[in-house]
Amino acid sequence: STLSSPYTRSTTLVPLSTNLLPNQLGRRPGVRSRIGSSSSNGDRPSASGRRAVFAEFLQDAALSAAKLAGTAAAAAAAFYTGAKIAVIGQPRRPALEGQYQTVGSVIEQVQGIRCRVLYPARDDKQSAQLSEAPYLSEGTQTSDAMARLVFFPGFLLEHLGTAGSGCLDGAESLLPSAGRHPVLVYSHGQGGNMDMGTYFLRQIASY
């Protein structure tokens, strides 16, 4: 029958009785051949047809997943490469501005607290044979811990773990062993470490 209203115009309503088979209602071209042979009443696909449809679905899903994985891998590689290029030559070590152009570095225990001590050092032949102290005293172990603290992948801060401090490791101090000397204590705060202010305190020690 035909129903006319302000909302539906010439809408044909077909009563779904048992006298009308799917062949009479019509199917999309190609659907029958895609899902395989139908059951005897022609109302639903056979078991083999359903398996064929499911297998095709899995194949399409696998192809989509492979494309997504390829895109993600390419994006990750581009991000890694860009991050490595961005930190070339970093961190930049500032030139010393104070009167002492050689600064020493030692790790000491002060009242049970592990500290890094920076001080003006002798600039002589013996000092020339000393190695440069690292920027991070524990190298990449420290940089990885710093990255985890802020939920970064470790390679983003890896360059800090391989950088030099510009200080001579264990150099002899210019200050006499006897007497009192001014000491500046730097507290890095929660989540920091004793190496984070190395460049700044190296500059202070040069005065």
TIKOLZA-634343 format. One record per residue (C-alpha): residue number from 1; z, y, x. Coordinates in steps of 0.05 Angstrom, whole numbers. Last residue first. Layout:
! residues N
+-----+--------+--------+--------+
!  nr !     pz !     py !     px !
+-----+--------+--------+--------+
! NUM !      Z !      Y !      X !
...
+-----+--------+--------+--------+
//
This chain:
! residues 207
+-----+--------+--------+--------+
!  nr !     pz !     py !     px !
+-----+--------+--------+--------+
! 207 !    811 !    677 !   1703 !
! 206 !    769 !    613 !   1708 !
! 205 !    821 !    576 !   1667 !
! 204 !    801 !    616 !   1605 !
! 203 !    728 !    595 !   1612 !
! 202 !    748 !    523 !   1621 !
! 201 !    791 !    532 !   1559 !
! 200 !    730 !    551 !   1517 !
! 199 !    686 !    496 !   1545 !
! 198 !    740 !    443 !   1535 !
! 197 !    761 !    463 !   1465 !
! 196 !    743 !    397 !   1431 !
! 195 !    770 !    353 !   1486 !
! 194 !    843 !    348 !   1463 !
! 193 !    824 !    320 !   1396 !
! 192 !    814 !    345 !   1325 !
! 191 !    831 !    315 !   1257 !
! 190 !    893 !    358 !   1249 !
! 189 !    896 !    417 !   1296 !
! 188 !    866 !    428 !   1365 !
! 187 !    929 !    458 !   1395 !
! 186 !    915 !    498 !   1458 !
! 185 !    974 !    512 !   1504 !
! 184 !    964 !    569 !   1554 !
! 183 !   1008 !    562 !   1616 !
! 182 !   1029 !    618 !   1663 !
! 181 !   1055 !    594 !   1730 !
! 180 !   1124 !    583 !   1758 !
! 179 !   1139 !    567 !   1831 !
! 178 !   1121 !    510 !   1877 !
! 177 !   1057 !    471 !   1875 !
! 176 !   1016 !    531 !   1896 !
! 175 !    958 !    546 !   1849 !
! 174 !    888 !    533 !   1876 !
! 173 !    890 !    463 !   1847 !
! 172 !    858 !    403 !   1880 !
! 171 !    803 !    373 !   1839 !
! 170 !    820 !    313 !   1795 !
! 169 !    754 !    311 !   1758 !
! 168 !    715 !    374 !   1773 !
! 167 !    700 !    415 !   1710 !
! 166 !    632 !    431 !   1680 !
! 165 !    650 !    387 !   1621 !
! 164 !    592 !    339 !   1624 !
! 163 !    556 !    311 !   1563 !
! 162 !    549 !    236 !   1547 !
! 161 !    598 !    233 !   1489 !
! 160 !    575 !    300 !   1461 !
! 159 !    503 !    274 !   1457 !
! 158 !    527 !    217 !   1412 !
! 157 !    547 !    266 !   1358 !
! 156 !    490 !    251 !   1308 !
! 155 !    483 !    180 !   1336 !
! 154 !    550 !    159 !   1305 !
! 153 !    528 !    166 !   1233 !
! 152 !    568 !    221 !   1199 !
! 151 !    626 !    209 !   1151 !
! 150 !    667 !    269 !   1176 !
! 149 !    720 !    227 !   1212 !
! 148 !    669 !    174 !   1228 !
! 147 !    631 !    224 !   1271 !
! 146 !    693 !    244 !   1310 !
! 145 !    710 !    171 !   1323 !
! 144 !    639 !    159 !   1348 !
! 143 !    644 !    220 !   1394 !
! 142 !    710 !    195 !   1422 !
! 141 !    683 !    125 !   1439 !
! 140 !    620 !    159 !   1463 !
! 139 !    657 !    187 !   1523 !
! 138 !    733 !    176 !   1528 !
! 137 !    748 !    242 !   1562 !
! 136 !    697 !    280 !   1520 !
! 135 !    663 !    334 !   1563 !
! 134 !    662 !    286 !   1621 !
! 133 !    694 !    305 !   1688 !
! 132 !    644 !    321 !   1742 !
! 131 !    650 !    278 !   1804 !
! 130 !    684 !    299 !   1867 !
! 129 !    648 !    304 !   1934 !
! 128 !    640 !    379 !   1929 !
! 127 !    715 !    386 !   1920 !
! 126 !    726 !    358 !   1990 !
! 125 !    676 !    406 !   2019 !
! 124 !    711 !    465 !   1989 !
! 123 !    719 !    502 !   1922 !
! 122 !    792 !    495 !   1906 !
! 121 !    810 !    491 !   1833 !
! 120 !    828 !    540 !   1776 !
! 119 !    862 !    498 !   1722 !
! 118 !    847 !    453 !   1662 !
! 117 !    899 !    403 !   1637 !
! 116 !    881 !    352 !   1584 !
! 115 !    941 !    326 !   1547 !
! 114 !    970 !    259 !   1525 !
! 113 !   1036 !    273 !   1492 !
! 112 !   1099 !    236 !   1515 !
! 111 !   1133 !    298 !   1540 !
! 110 !   1070 !    318 !   1577 !
! 109 !   1027 !    259 !   1597 !
! 108 !    970 !    283 !   1640 !
! 107 !    894 !    280 !   1641 !
! 106 !    863 !    321 !   1697 !
! 105 !    809 !    375 !   1700 !
! 104 !    791 !    424 !   1755 !
! 103 !    755 !    491 !   1749 !
! 102 !    711 !    522 !   1803 !
! 101 !    683 !    592 !   1795 !
! 100 !    749 !    628 !   1798 !
!  99 !    740 !    703 !   1787 !
!  98 !    726 !    694 !   1713 !
!  97 !    659 !    694 !   1677 !
!  96 !    642 !    620 !   1681 !
!  95 !    572 !    604 !   1656 !
!  94 !    569 !    573 !   1587 !
!  93 !    554 !    498 !   1579 !
!  92 !    502 !    486 !   1526 !
!  91 !    518 !    425 !   1484 !
!  90 !    462 !    408 !   1478 !
!  89 !    399 !    406 !   1521 !
!  88 !    363 !    361 !   1470 !
!  87 !    405 !    362 !   1407 !
!  86 !    349 !    377 !   1357 !
!  85 !    303 !    324 !   1387 !
!  84 !    353 !    269 !   1374 !
!  83 !    365 !    292 !   1302 !
!  82 !    291 !    296 !   1288 !
!  81 !    279 !    225 !   1314 !
!  80 !    337 !    197 !   1273 !
!  79 !    313 !    234 !   1210 !
!  78 !    241 !    210 !   1220 !
!  77 !    264 !    139 !   1230 !
!  76 !    308 !    141 !   1168 !
!  75 !    250 !    170 !   1126 !
!  74 !    203 !    116 !   1151 !
!  73 !    254 !     61 !   1136 !
!  72 !    266 !     89 !   1066 !
!  71 !    191 !     92 !   1051 !
!  70 !    181 !     21 !   1075 !
!  69 !    240 !     -4 !   1034 !
!  68 !    212 !     30 !    972 !
!  67 !    144 !     -1 !    983 !
!  66 !    175 !    -70 !    993 !
!  65 !    218 !    -61 !    931 !
!  64 !    157 !    -42 !    890 !
!  63 !    118 !   -103 !    915 !
!  62 !    177 !   -149 !    900 !
!  61 !    184 !   -120 !    830 !
!  60 !    110 !   -131 !    817 !
!  59 !    115 !   -203 !    840 !
!  58 !    177 !   -215 !    799 !
!  57 !    142 !   -188 !    737 !
!  56 !     81 !   -232 !    750 !
!  55 !    127 !   -293 !    756 !
!  54 !    161 !   -274 !    690 !
!  53 !     94 !   -268 !    654 !
!  52 !     71 !   -335 !    681 !
!  51 !    136 !   -369 !    663 !
!  50 !    131 !   -342 !    592 !
!  49 !     61 !   -370 !    587 !
!  48 !     83 !   -438 !    612 !
!  47 !    139 !   -439 !    560 !
!  46 !     89 !   -423 !    504 !
!  45 !     78 !   -353 !    478 !
!  44 !    101 !   -335 !    408 !
!  43 !     71 !   -336 !    337 !
!  42 !      9 !   -379 !    347 !
!  41 !     37 !   -433 !    301 !
!  40 !     21 !   -488 !    351 !
!  39 !     50 !   -451 !    410 !
!  38 !     10 !   -402 !    449 !
!  37 !    -33 !   -413 !    512 !
!  36 !    -24 !   -367 !    570 !
!  35 !     10 !   -300 !    575 !
!  34 !    -49 !   -262 !    603 !
!  33 !   -103 !   -296 !    560 !
!  32 !    -65 !   -277 !    496 !
!  31 !    -53 !   -206 !    519 !
!  30 !   -126 !   -193 !    538 !
!  29 !   -143 !   -150 !    478 !
!  28 !    -82 !   -126 !    442 !
!  27 !    -64 !   -170 !    383 !
!  26 !    -84 !   -168 !    310 !
!  25 !    -44 !   -172 !    246 !
!  24 !    -88 !   -229 !    221 !
!  23 !    -81 !   -267 !    286 !
!  22 !     -6 !   -256 !    282 !
!  21 !     -4 !   -294 !    217 !
!  20 !      2 !   -263 !    148 !
!  19 !     22 !   -311 !     92 !
!  18 !     93 !   -313 !    119 !
!  17 !    102 !   -242 !     95 !
!  16 !    106 !   -179 !    136 !
!  15 !     87 !   -127 !     84 !
!  14 !     38 !    -78 !    116 !
!  13 !     53 !     -5 !    107 !
!  12 !     -6 !     42 !    119 !
!  11 !     14 !    113 !    132 !
!  10 !    -33 !    162 !     98 !
!   9 !      9 !    222 !    118 !
!   8 !     82 !    213 !    135 !
!   7 !    133 !    269 !    135 !
!   6 !    111 !    311 !     76 !
!   5 !    100 !    245 !     38 !
!   4 !     43 !    196 !     25 !
!   3 !     52 !    121 !     23 !
!   2 !     -7 !     73 !     20 !
!   1 !      0 !      0 !      0 !
+-----+--------+--------+--------+
//
